[in-house]
Amino acid sequence: MAKDAMKLISNNKKAYHDYFIDDKYEAGIALFGTEVKSLRMGKCSIKEAYVHIVDGEAYIYGMNISPYEKGNIFNKDPLRERKLLLHKQEIGKLAGKQAEKGFTLVPLQVYFKAGKVKVEIGVARGKKLYDKRQDIAKKDLRRETEREFKIRNL
């Protein structure tokens, strides 16, 4: 496998539906061994997760990593907050954006990169209902044109 190969563990499609993503950052995440084993089995959910910066450190809340079946006493709480590993300058930028009105920090995807677990964080602005309706209309139009194209080529 190539050094830069990426193995996707979890994707947050809901974030792209609910938010406009302005900027993206890649962060490492501090985990215990049984959590990494559970992630290798693909047992992770970031649908309700968010990132918050407290005292100059970034934490991810609401990220659900299911307990590892063979982990017994070494398993940690599936919903505990986990520290994100970022440079101070990146944390400063994210804290500034988080302080602005209307911005939030959401995890977009969790993946393995060169054997390490990484989280992609998005600086997001909330969408209004009419923005979501426009996205749904565009998606329906694209799906309809693909269907017509497929019928025409048969």
Phi and psi in radians as a Rosetta constraint file:
Dihedral C 1 N 2 CA 2 C 2 CIRCULARHARMONIC -1.199 0.35
Dihedral N 2 CA 2 C 2 N 3 CIRCULARHARMONIC 2.732 0.35
Dihedral C 2 N 3 CA 3 C 3 CIRCULARHARMONIC -1.116 0.35
Dihedral N 3 CA 3 C 3 N 4 CIRCULARHARMONIC -0.670 0.35
Dihedral C 3 N 4 CA 4 C 4 CIRCULARHARMONIC -1.596 0.35
Dihedral N 4 CA 4 C 4 N 5 CIRCULARHARMONIC 0.112 0.35
Dihedral C 4 N 5 CA 5 C 5 CIRCULARHARMONIC -1.100 0.35
Dihedral N 5 CA 5 C 5 N 6 CIRCULARHARMONIC 2.507 0.35
Dihedral C 5 N 6 CA 6 C 6 CIRCULARHARMONIC -2.105 0.35
Dihedral N 6 CA 6 C 6 N 7 CIRCULARHARMONIC 2.225 0.35
Dihedral C 6 N 7 CA 7 C 7 CIRCULARHARMONIC -1.921 0.35
Dihedral N 7 CA 7 C 7 N 8 CIRCULARHARMONIC 1.925 0.35
Dihedral C 7 N 8 CA 8 C 8 CIRCULARHARMONIC -1.231 0.35
Dihedral N 8 CA 8 C 8 N 9 CIRCULARHARMONIC 2.305 0.35
Dihedral C 8 N 9 CA 9 C 9 CIRCULARHARMONIC -1.791 0.35
Dihedral N 9 CA 9 C 9 N 10 CIRCULARHARMONIC -0.892 0.35
Dihedral C 9 N 10 CA 10 C 10 CIRCULARHARMONIC -2.549 0.35
Dihedral N 10 CA 10 C 10 N 11 CIRCULARHARMONIC 2.503 0.35
Dihedral C 10 N 11 CA 11 C 11 CIRCULARHARMONIC -2.194 0.35
Dihedral N 11 CA 11 C 11 N 12 CIRCULARHARMONIC 2.487 0.35
Dihedral C 11 N 12 CA 12 C 12 CIRCULARHARMONIC -1.904 0.35
Dihedral N 12 CA 12 C 12 N 13 CIRCULARHARMONIC 1.419 0.35
Dihedral C 12 N 13 CA 13 C 13 CIRCULARHARMONIC -1.164 0.35
Dihedral N 13 CA 13 C 13 N 14 CIRCULARHARMONIC -0.533 0.35
Dihedral C 13 N 14 CA 14 C 14 CIRCULARHARMONIC -1.083 0.35
Dihedral N 14 CA 14 C 14 N 15 CIRCULARHARMONIC -0.562 0.35
Dihedral C 14 N 15 CA 15 C 15 CIRCULARHARMONIC -1.098 0.35
Dihedral N 15 CA 15 C 15 N 16 CIRCULARHARMONIC -0.697 0.35
Dihedral C 15 N 16 CA 16 C 16 CIRCULARHARMONIC -1.218 0.35
Dihedral N 16 CA 16 C 16 N 17 CIRCULARHARMONIC -0.448 0.35
Dihedral C 16 N 17 CA 17 C 17 CIRCULARHARMONIC -1.394 0.35
Dihedral N 17 CA 17 C 17 N 18 CIRCULARHARMONIC -0.646 0.35
Dihedral C 17 N 18 CA 18 C 18 CIRCULARHARMONIC -1.608 0.35
Dihedral N 18 CA 18 C 18 N 19 CIRCULARHARMONIC -0.299 0.35
Dihedral C 18 N 19 CA 19 C 19 CIRCULARHARMONIC -2.369 0.35
Dihedral N 19 CA 19 C 19 N 20 CIRCULARHARMONIC 2.721 0.35
Dihedral C 19 N 20 CA 20 C 20 CIRCULARHARMONIC -1.576 0.35
Dihedral N 20 CA 20 C 20 N 21 CIRCULARHARMONIC 2.188 0.35
Dihedral C 20 N 21 CA 21 C 21 CIRCULARHARMONIC -1.641 0.35
Dihedral N 21 CA 21 C 21 N 22 CIRCULARHARMONIC 2.022 0.35
Dihedral C 21 N 22 CA 22 C 22 CIRCULARHARMONIC -1.544 0.35
Dihedral N 22 CA 22 C 22 N 23 CIRCULARHARMONIC -0.726 0.35
Dihedral C 22 N 23 CA 23 C 23 CIRCULARHARMONIC -2.550 0.35
Dihedral N 23 CA 23 C 23 N 24 CIRCULARHARMONIC 2.682 0.35
Dihedral C 23 N 24 CA 24 C 24 CIRCULARHARMONIC -2.238 0.35
Dihedral N 24 CA 24 C 24 N 25 CIRCULARHARMONIC 2.493 0.35
Dihedral C 24 N 25 CA 25 C 25 CIRCULARHARMONIC -2.296 0.35
Dihedral N 25 CA 25 C 25 N 26 CIRCULARHARMONIC 2.589 0.35
Dihedral C 25 N 26 CA 26 C 26 CIRCULARHARMONIC -1.854 0.35
Dihedral N 26 CA 26 C 26 N 27 CIRCULARHARMONIC 2.284 0.35
Dihedral C 26 N 27 CA 27 C 27 CIRCULARHARMONIC -2.306 0.35
Dihedral N 27 CA 27 C 27 N 28 CIRCULARHARMONIC 2.567 0.35
Dihedral C 27 N 28 CA 28 C 28 CIRCULARHARMONIC -1.408 0.35
Dihedral N 28 CA 28 C 28 N 29 CIRCULARHARMONIC 2.990 0.35
Dihedral C 28 N 29 CA 29 C 29 CIRCULARHARMONIC -2.447 0.35
Dihedral N 29 CA 29 C 29 N 30 CIRCULARHARMONIC 2.374 0.35
Dihedral C 29 N 30 CA 30 C 30 CIRCULARHARMONIC -1.469 0.35
Dihedral N 30 CA 30 C 30 N 31 CIRCULARHARMONIC 2.028 0.35
Dihedral C 30 N 31 CA 31 C 31 CIRCULARHARMONIC -2.269 0.35
Dihedral N 31 CA 31 C 31 N 32 CIRCULARHARMONIC 2.855 0.35
Dihedral C 31 N 32 CA 32 C 32 CIRCULARHARMONIC -1.671 0.35
Dihedral N 32 CA 32 C 32 N 33 CIRCULARHARMONIC 2.864 0.35
Dihedral C 32 N 33 CA 33 C 33 CIRCULARHARMONIC -1.011 0.35
Dihedral N 33 CA 33 C 33 N 34 CIRCULARHARMONIC -0.757 0.35
Dihedral C 33 N 34 CA 34 C 34 CIRCULARHARMONIC -1.191 0.35
Dihedral N 34 CA 34 C 34 N 35 CIRCULARHARMONIC -0.507 0.35
Dihedral C 34 N 35 CA 35 C 35 CIRCULARHARMONIC -1.180 0.35
Dihedral N 35 CA 35 C 35 N 36 CIRCULARHARMONIC -0.692 0.35
Dihedral C 35 N 36 CA 36 C 36 CIRCULARHARMONIC -1.131 0.35
Dihedral N 36 CA 36 C 36 N 37 CIRCULARHARMONIC -0.729 0.35
Dihedral C 36 N 37 CA 37 C 37 CIRCULARHARMONIC -1.089 0.35
Dihedral N 37 CA 37 C 37 N 38 CIRCULARHARMONIC -0.698 0.35
Dihedral C 37 N 38 CA 38 C 38 CIRCULARHARMONIC -1.146 0.35
Dihedral N 38 CA 38 C 38 N 39 CIRCULARHARMONIC -0.683 0.35
Dihedral C 38 N 39 CA 39 C 39 CIRCULARHARMONIC -1.131 0.35
Dihedral N 39 CA 39 C 39 N 40 CIRCULARHARMONIC -0.648 0.35
Dihedral C 39 N 40 CA 40 C 40 CIRCULARHARMONIC -1.085 0.35
Dihedral N 40 CA 40 C 40 N 41 CIRCULARHARMONIC -0.474 0.35
Dihedral C 40 N 41 CA 41 C 41 CIRCULARHARMONIC -1.509 0.35
Dihedral N 41 CA 41 C 41 N 42 CIRCULARHARMONIC -0.021 0.35
Dihedral C 41 N 42 CA 42 C 42 CIRCULARHARMONIC 1.438 0.35
Dihedral N 42 CA 42 C 42 N 43 CIRCULARHARMONIC 0.374 0.35
Dihedral C 42 N 43 CA 43 C 43 CIRCULARHARMONIC -1.704 0.35
Dihedral N 43 CA 43 C 43 N 44 CIRCULARHARMONIC 1.442 0.35
Dihedral C 43 N 44 CA 44 C 44 CIRCULARHARMONIC -2.637 0.35
Dihedral N 44 CA 44 C 44 N 45 CIRCULARHARMONIC 2.498 0.35
Dihedral C 44 N 45 CA 45 C 45 CIRCULARHARMONIC -2.384 0.35
Dihedral N 45 CA 45 C 45 N 46 CIRCULARHARMONIC 2.290 0.35
Dihedral C 45 N 46 CA 46 C 46 CIRCULARHARMONIC -2.156 0.35
Dihedral N 46 CA 46 C 46 N 47 CIRCULARHARMONIC 0.388 0.35
Dihedral C 46 N 47 CA 47 C 47 CIRCULARHARMONIC -1.103 0.35
Dihedral N 47 CA 47 C 47 N 48 CIRCULARHARMONIC -0.729 0.35
Dihedral C 47 N 48 CA 48 C 48 CIRCULARHARMONIC -1.755 0.35
Dihedral N 48 CA 48 C 48 N 49 CIRCULARHARMONIC 0.167 0.35
Dihedral C 48 N 49 CA 49 C 49 CIRCULARHARMONIC -1.412 0.35
Dihedral N 49 CA 49 C 49 N 50 CIRCULARHARMONIC 2.710 0.35
Dihedral C 49 N 50 CA 50 C 50 CIRCULARHARMONIC -2.604 0.35
Dihedral N 50 CA 50 C 50 N 51 CIRCULARHARMONIC 2.837 0.35
Dihedral C 50 N 51 CA 51 C 51 CIRCULARHARMONIC -1.956 0.35
Dihedral N 51 CA 51 C 51 N 52 CIRCULARHARMONIC 2.410 0.35
Dihedral C 51 N 52 CA 52 C 52 CIRCULARHARMONIC -2.373 0.35
Dihedral N 52 CA 52 C 52 N 53 CIRCULARHARMONIC 2.500 0.35
Dihedral C 52 N 53 CA 53 C 53 CIRCULARHARMONIC -1.851 0.35
Dihedral N 53 CA 53 C 53 N 54 CIRCULARHARMONIC 2.145 0.35
Dihedral C 53 N 54 CA 54 C 54 CIRCULARHARMONIC -2.241 0.35
Dihedral N 54 CA 54 C 54 N 55 CIRCULARHARMONIC 2.134 0.35
Dihedral C 54 N 55 CA 55 C 55 CIRCULARHARMONIC 0.921 0.35
Dihedral N 55 CA 55 C 55 N 56 CIRCULARHARMONIC 0.761 0.35
Dihedral C 55 N 56 CA 56 C 56 CIRCULARHARMONIC 1.307 0.35
Dihedral N 56 CA 56 C 56 N 57 CIRCULARHARMONIC 0.260 0.35
Dihedral C 56 N 57 CA 57 C 57 CIRCULARHARMONIC -2.274 0.35
Dihedral N 57 CA 57 C 57 N 58 CIRCULARHARMONIC 2.469 0.35
Dihedral C 57 N 58 CA 58 C 58 CIRCULARHARMONIC -1.673 0.35
Dihedral N 58 CA 58 C 58 N 59 CIRCULARHARMONIC 2.354 0.35
Dihedral C 58 N 59 CA 59 C 59 CIRCULARHARMONIC -2.238 0.35
Dihedral N 59 CA 59 C 59 N 60 CIRCULARHARMONIC 2.594 0.35
Dihedral C 59 N 60 CA 60 C 60 CIRCULARHARMONIC -1.911 0.35
Dihedral N 60 CA 60 C 60 N 61 CIRCULARHARMONIC 2.265 0.35
Dihedral C 60 N 61 CA 61 C 61 CIRCULARHARMONIC -2.008 0.35
Dihedral N 61 CA 61 C 61 N 62 CIRCULARHARMONIC 2.543 0.35
Dihedral C 61 N 62 CA 62 C 62 CIRCULARHARMONIC 1.413 0.35
Dihedral N 62 CA 62 C 62 N 63 CIRCULARHARMONIC 0.120 0.35
Dihedral C 62 N 63 CA 63 C 63 CIRCULARHARMONIC -1.415 0.35
Dihedral N 63 CA 63 C 63 N 64 CIRCULARHARMONIC 2.116 0.35
Dihedral C 63 N 64 CA 64 C 64 CIRCULARHARMONIC -1.745 0.35
Dihedral N 64 CA 64 C 64 N 65 CIRCULARHARMONIC 1.956 0.35
Dihedral C 64 N 65 CA 65 C 65 CIRCULARHARMONIC -1.931 0.35
Dihedral N 65 CA 65 C 65 N 66 CIRCULARHARMONIC 1.949 0.35
Dihedral C 65 N 66 CA 66 C 66 CIRCULARHARMONIC -1.052 0.35
Dihedral N 66 CA 66 C 66 N 67 CIRCULARHARMONIC 2.527 0.35
Dihedral C 66 N 67 CA 67 C 67 CIRCULARHARMONIC -1.080 0.35
Dihedral N 67 CA 67 C 67 N 68 CIRCULARHARMONIC 2.499 0.35
Dihedral C 67 N 68 CA 68 C 68 CIRCULARHARMONIC -1.269 0.35
Dihedral N 68 CA 68 C 68 N 69 CIRCULARHARMONIC 2.271 0.35
Dihedral C 68 N 69 CA 69 C 69 CIRCULARHARMONIC -1.025 0.35
Dihedral N 69 CA 69 C 69 N 70 CIRCULARHARMONIC -0.658 0.35
Dihedral C 69 N 70 CA 70 C 70 CIRCULARHARMONIC -1.704 0.35
Dihedral N 70 CA 70 C 70 N 71 CIRCULARHARMONIC 0.288 0.35
Dihedral C 70 N 71 CA 71 C 71 CIRCULARHARMONIC -1.565 0.35
Dihedral N 71 CA 71 C 71 N 72 CIRCULARHARMONIC -0.288 0.35
Dihedral C 71 N 72 CA 72 C 72 CIRCULARHARMONIC 0.569 0.35
Dihedral N 72 CA 72 C 72 N 73 CIRCULARHARMONIC -1.937 0.35
Dihedral C 72 N 73 CA 73 C 73 CIRCULARHARMONIC -1.267 0.35
Dihedral N 73 CA 73 C 73 N 74 CIRCULARHARMONIC -0.248 0.35
Dihedral C 73 N 74 CA 74 C 74 CIRCULARHARMONIC -1.512 0.35
Dihedral N 74 CA 74 C 74 N 75 CIRCULARHARMONIC -0.133 0.35
Dihedral C 74 N 75 CA 75 C 75 CIRCULARHARMONIC -1.189 0.35
Dihedral N 75 CA 75 C 75 N 76 CIRCULARHARMONIC 2.458 0.35
Dihedral C 75 N 76 CA 76 C 76 CIRCULARHARMONIC -1.796 0.35
Dihedral N 76 CA 76 C 76 N 77 CIRCULARHARMONIC 3.015 0.35
Dihedral C 76 N 77 CA 77 C 77 CIRCULARHARMONIC -1.086 0.35
Dihedral N 77 CA 77 C 77 N 78 CIRCULARHARMONIC 2.224 0.35
Dihedral C 77 N 78 CA 78 C 78 CIRCULARHARMONIC -1.083 0.35
Dihedral N 78 CA 78 C 78 N 79 CIRCULARHARMONIC -0.475 0.35
Dihedral C 78 N 79 CA 79 C 79 CIRCULARHARMONIC -1.876 0.35
Dihedral N 79 CA 79 C 79 N 80 CIRCULARHARMONIC 0.249 0.35
Dihedral C 79 N 80 CA 80 C 80 CIRCULARHARMONIC -1.121 0.35
Dihedral N 80 CA 80 C 80 N 81 CIRCULARHARMONIC 2.732 0.35
Dihedral C 80 N 81 CA 81 C 81 CIRCULARHARMONIC -1.309 0.35
Dihedral N 81 CA 81 C 81 N 82 CIRCULARHARMONIC 2.515 0.35
Dihedral C 81 N 82 CA 82 C 82 CIRCULARHARMONIC -2.172 0.35
Dihedral N 82 CA 82 C 82 N 83 CIRCULARHARMONIC 2.447 0.35
Dihedral C 82 N 83 CA 83 C 83 CIRCULARHARMONIC -1.372 0.35
Dihedral N 83 CA 83 C 83 N 84 CIRCULARHARMONIC 2.377 0.35
Dihedral C 83 N 84 CA 84 C 84 CIRCULARHARMONIC -1.705 0.35
Dihedral N 84 CA 84 C 84 N 85 CIRCULARHARMONIC 2.486 0.35
Dihedral C 84 N 85 CA 85 C 85 CIRCULARHARMONIC -1.788 0.35
Dihedral N 85 CA 85 C 85 N 86 CIRCULARHARMONIC 1.841 0.35
Dihedral C 85 N 86 CA 86 C 86 CIRCULARHARMONIC -2.322 0.35
Dihedral N 86 CA 86 C 86 N 87 CIRCULARHARMONIC 2.798 0.35
Dihedral C 86 N 87 CA 87 C 87 CIRCULARHARMONIC -1.289 0.35
Dihedral N 87 CA 87 C 87 N 88 CIRCULARHARMONIC 2.701 0.35
Dihedral C 87 N 88 CA 88 C 88 CIRCULARHARMONIC -1.027 0.35
Dihedral N 88 CA 88 C 88 N 89 CIRCULARHARMONIC -0.670 0.35
Dihedral C 88 N 89 CA 89 C 89 CIRCULARHARMONIC -1.117 0.35
Dihedral N 89 CA 89 C 89 N 90 CIRCULARHARMONIC -0.709 0.35
Dihedral C 89 N 90 CA 90 C 90 CIRCULARHARMONIC -1.148 0.35
Dihedral N 90 CA 90 C 90 N 91 CIRCULARHARMONIC -0.737 0.35
Dihedral C 90 N 91 CA 91 C 91 CIRCULARHARMONIC -1.096 0.35
Dihedral N 91 CA 91 C 91 N 92 CIRCULARHARMONIC -0.687 0.35
Dihedral C 91 N 92 CA 92 C 92 CIRCULARHARMONIC -1.072 0.35
Dihedral N 92 CA 92 C 92 N 93 CIRCULARHARMONIC -0.775 0.35
Dihedral C 92 N 93 CA 93 C 93 CIRCULARHARMONIC -1.102 0.35
Dihedral N 93 CA 93 C 93 N 94 CIRCULARHARMONIC -0.785 0.35
Dihedral C 93 N 94 CA 94 C 94 CIRCULARHARMONIC -1.130 0.35
Dihedral N 94 CA 94 C 94 N 95 CIRCULARHARMONIC -0.672 0.35
Dihedral C 94 N 95 CA 95 C 95 CIRCULARHARMONIC -1.127 0.35
Dihedral N 95 CA 95 C 95 N 96 CIRCULARHARMONIC -0.685 0.35
Dihedral C 95 N 96 CA 96 C 96 CIRCULARHARMONIC -1.102 0.35
Dihedral N 96 CA 96 C 96 N 97 CIRCULARHARMONIC -0.751 0.35
Dihedral C 96 N 97 CA 97 C 97 CIRCULARHARMONIC -1.180 0.35
Dihedral N 97 CA 97 C 97 N 98 CIRCULARHARMONIC -0.691 0.35
Dihedral C 97 N 98 CA 98 C 98 CIRCULARHARMONIC -1.130 0.35
Dihedral N 98 CA 98 C 98 N 99 CIRCULARHARMONIC -0.572 0.35
Dihedral C 98 N 99 CA 99 C 99 CIRCULARHARMONIC -1.250 0.35
Dihedral N 99 CA 99 C 99 N 100 CIRCULARHARMONIC -0.449 0.35
Dihedral C 99 N 100 CA 100 C 100 CIRCULARHARMONIC -1.178 0.35
Dihedral N 100 CA 100 C 100 N 101 CIRCULARHARMONIC 2.553 0.35
Dihedral C 100 N 101 CA 101 C 101 CIRCULARHARMONIC -1.235 0.35
Dihedral N 101 CA 101 C 101 N 102 CIRCULARHARMONIC 2.325 0.35
Dihedral C 101 N 102 CA 102 C 102 CIRCULARHARMONIC 1.640 0.35
Dihedral N 102 CA 102 C 102 N 103 CIRCULARHARMONIC -0.106 0.35
Dihedral C 102 N 103 CA 103 C 103 CIRCULARHARMONIC -1.828 0.35
Dihedral N 103 CA 103 C 103 N 104 CIRCULARHARMONIC 2.534 0.35
Dihedral C 103 N 104 CA 104 C 104 CIRCULARHARMONIC -2.478 0.35
Dihedral N 104 CA 104 C 104 N 105 CIRCULARHARMONIC 2.843 0.35
Dihedral C 104 N 105 CA 105 C 105 CIRCULARHARMONIC -1.960 0.35
Dihedral N 105 CA 105 C 105 N 106 CIRCULARHARMONIC 2.093 0.35
Dihedral C 105 N 106 CA 106 C 106 CIRCULARHARMONIC -2.191 0.35
Dihedral N 106 CA 106 C 106 N 107 CIRCULARHARMONIC 2.492 0.35
Dihedral C 106 N 107 CA 107 C 107 CIRCULARHARMONIC -1.337 0.35
Dihedral N 107 CA 107 C 107 N 108 CIRCULARHARMONIC 2.338 0.35
Dihedral C 107 N 108 CA 108 C 108 CIRCULARHARMONIC -1.723 0.35
Dihedral N 108 CA 108 C 108 N 109 CIRCULARHARMONIC -0.700 0.35
Dihedral C 108 N 109 CA 109 C 109 CIRCULARHARMONIC -2.757 0.35
Dihedral N 109 CA 109 C 109 N 110 CIRCULARHARMONIC 2.726 0.35
Dihedral C 109 N 110 CA 110 C 110 CIRCULARHARMONIC -2.107 0.35
Dihedral N 110 CA 110 C 110 N 111 CIRCULARHARMONIC 2.326 0.35
Dihedral C 110 N 111 CA 111 C 111 CIRCULARHARMONIC -2.690 0.35
Dihedral N 111 CA 111 C 111 N 112 CIRCULARHARMONIC 2.836 0.35
Dihedral C 111 N 112 CA 112 C 112 CIRCULARHARMONIC -1.632 0.35
Dihedral N 112 CA 112 C 112 N 113 CIRCULARHARMONIC 2.312 0.35
Dihedral C 112 N 113 CA 113 C 113 CIRCULARHARMONIC -2.373 0.35
Dihedral N 113 CA 113 C 113 N 114 CIRCULARHARMONIC 2.017 0.35
Dihedral C 113 N 114 CA 114 C 114 CIRCULARHARMONIC 0.961 0.35
Dihedral N 114 CA 114 C 114 N 115 CIRCULARHARMONIC 0.695 0.35
Dihedral C 114 N 115 CA 115 C 115 CIRCULARHARMONIC 1.442 0.35
Dihedral N 115 CA 115 C 115 N 116 CIRCULARHARMONIC -0.050 0.35
Dihedral C 115 N 116 CA 116 C 116 CIRCULARHARMONIC -1.898 0.35
Dihedral N 116 CA 116 C 116 N 117 CIRCULARHARMONIC 2.576 0.35
Dihedral C 116 N 117 CA 117 C 117 CIRCULARHARMONIC -1.467 0.35
Dihedral N 117 CA 117 C 117 N 118 CIRCULARHARMONIC 2.212 0.35
Dihedral C 117 N 118 CA 118 C 118 CIRCULARHARMONIC -2.144 0.35
Dihedral N 118 CA 118 C 118 N 119 CIRCULARHARMONIC 2.653 0.35
Dihedral C 118 N 119 CA 119 C 119 CIRCULARHARMONIC -2.164 0.35
Dihedral N 119 CA 119 C 119 N 120 CIRCULARHARMONIC 2.278 0.35
Dihedral C 119 N 120 CA 120 C 120 CIRCULARHARMONIC -1.639 0.35
Dihedral N 120 CA 120 C 120 N 121 CIRCULARHARMONIC 2.135 0.35
Dihedral C 120 N 121 CA 121 C 121 CIRCULARHARMONIC -1.851 0.35
Dihedral N 121 CA 121 C 121 N 122 CIRCULARHARMONIC 2.378 0.35
Dihedral C 121 N 122 CA 122 C 122 CIRCULARHARMONIC -1.968 0.35
Dihedral N 122 CA 122 C 122 N 123 CIRCULARHARMONIC 2.383 0.35
Dihedral C 122 N 123 CA 123 C 123 CIRCULARHARMONIC -1.511 0.35
Dihedral N 123 CA 123 C 123 N 124 CIRCULARHARMONIC 1.994 0.35
Dihedral C 123 N 124 CA 124 C 124 CIRCULARHARMONIC -2.132 0.35
Dihedral N 124 CA 124 C 124 N 125 CIRCULARHARMONIC 2.575 0.35
Dihedral C 124 N 125 CA 125 C 125 CIRCULARHARMONIC -1.989 0.35
Dihedral N 125 CA 125 C 125 N 126 CIRCULARHARMONIC 2.376 0.35
Dihedral C 125 N 126 CA 126 C 126 CIRCULARHARMONIC -1.159 0.35
Dihedral N 126 CA 126 C 126 N 127 CIRCULARHARMONIC 2.498 0.35
Dihedral C 126 N 127 CA 127 C 127 CIRCULARHARMONIC -1.596 0.35
Dihedral N 127 CA 127 C 127 N 128 CIRCULARHARMONIC 2.587 0.35
Dihedral C 127 N 128 CA 128 C 128 CIRCULARHARMONIC -1.495 0.35
Dihedral N 128 CA 128 C 128 N 129 CIRCULARHARMONIC 2.940 0.35
Dihedral C 128 N 129 CA 129 C 129 CIRCULARHARMONIC -1.063 0.35
Dihedral N 129 CA 129 C 129 N 130 CIRCULARHARMONIC -0.689 0.35
Dihedral C 129 N 130 CA 130 C 130 CIRCULARHARMONIC -1.205 0.35
Dihedral N 130 CA 130 C 130 N 131 CIRCULARHARMONIC -0.510 0.35
Dihedral C 130 N 131 CA 131 C 131 CIRCULARHARMONIC -1.137 0.35
Dihedral N 131 CA 131 C 131 N 132 CIRCULARHARMONIC -0.732 0.35
Dihedral C 131 N 132 CA 132 C 132 CIRCULARHARMONIC -1.119 0.35
Dihedral N 132 CA 132 C 132 N 133 CIRCULARHARMONIC -0.690 0.35
Dihedral C 132 N 133 CA 133 C 133 CIRCULARHARMONIC -1.109 0.35
Dihedral N 133 CA 133 C 133 N 134 CIRCULARHARMONIC -0.677 0.35
Dihedral C 133 N 134 CA 134 C 134 CIRCULARHARMONIC -1.109 0.35
Dihedral N 134 CA 134 C 134 N 135 CIRCULARHARMONIC -0.738 0.35
Dihedral C 134 N 135 CA 135 C 135 CIRCULARHARMONIC -1.091 0.35
Dihedral N 135 CA 135 C 135 N 136 CIRCULARHARMONIC -0.740 0.35
Dihedral C 135 N 136 CA 136 C 136 CIRCULARHARMONIC -1.129 0.35
Dihedral N 136 CA 136 C 136 N 137 CIRCULARHARMONIC -0.700 0.35
Dihedral C 136 N 137 CA 137 C 137 CIRCULARHARMONIC -1.122 0.35
Dihedral N 137 CA 137 C 137 N 138 CIRCULARHARMONIC -0.725 0.35
Dihedral C 137 N 138 CA 138 C 138 CIRCULARHARMONIC -1.089 0.35
Dihedral N 138 CA 138 C 138 N 139 CIRCULARHARMONIC -0.749 0.35
Dihedral C 138 N 139 CA 139 C 139 CIRCULARHARMONIC -1.110 0.35
Dihedral N 139 CA 139 C 139 N 140 CIRCULARHARMONIC -0.754 0.35
Dihedral C 139 N 140 CA 140 C 140 CIRCULARHARMONIC -1.104 0.35
Dihedral N 140 CA 140 C 140 N 141 CIRCULARHARMONIC -0.720 0.35
Dihedral C 140 N 141 CA 141 C 141 CIRCULARHARMONIC -1.117 0.35
Dihedral N 141 CA 141 C 141 N 142 CIRCULARHARMONIC -0.758 0.35
Dihedral C 141 N 142 CA 142 C 142 CIRCULARHARMONIC -1.095 0.35
Dihedral N 142 CA 142 C 142 N 143 CIRCULARHARMONIC -0.760 0.35
Dihedral C 142 N 143 CA 143 C 143 CIRCULARHARMONIC -1.097 0.35
Dihedral N 143 CA 143 C 143 N 144 CIRCULARHARMONIC -0.718 0.35
Dihedral C 143 N 144 CA 144 C 144 CIRCULARHARMONIC -1.144 0.35
Dihedral N 144 CA 144 C 144 N 145 CIRCULARHARMONIC -0.746 0.35
Dihedral C 144 N 145 CA 145 C 145 CIRCULARHARMONIC -1.164 0.35
Dihedral N 145 CA 145 C 145 N 146 CIRCULARHARMONIC -0.655 0.35
Dihedral C 145 N 146 CA 146 C 146 CIRCULARHARMONIC -1.106 0.35
Dihedral N 146 CA 146 C 146 N 147 CIRCULARHARMONIC -0.694 0.35
Dihedral C 146 N 147 CA 147 C 147 CIRCULARHARMONIC -1.122 0.35
Dihedral N 147 CA 147 C 147 N 148 CIRCULARHARMONIC -0.782 0.35
Dihedral C 147 N 148 CA 148 C 148 CIRCULARHARMONIC -1.102 0.35
Dihedral N 148 CA 148 C 148 N 149 CIRCULARHARMONIC -0.723 0.35
Dihedral C 148 N 149 CA 149 C 149 CIRCULARHARMONIC -1.100 0.35
Dihedral N 149 CA 149 C 149 N 150 CIRCULARHARMONIC -0.702 0.35
Dihedral C 149 N 150 CA 150 C 150 CIRCULARHARMONIC -1.158 0.35
Dihedral N 150 CA 150 C 150 N 151 CIRCULARHARMONIC -0.744 0.35
Dihedral C 150 N 151 CA 151 C 151 CIRCULARHARMONIC -1.124 0.35
Dihedral N 151 CA 151 C 151 N 152 CIRCULARHARMONIC -0.716 0.35
Dihedral C 151 N 152 CA 152 C 152 CIRCULARHARMONIC -1.117 0.35
Dihedral N 152 CA 152 C 152 N 153 CIRCULARHARMONIC -0.595 0.35
Dihedral C 152 N 153 CA 153 C 153 CIRCULARHARMONIC -1.483 0.35
Dihedral N 153 CA 153 C 153 N 154 CIRCULARHARMONIC -0.054 0.35
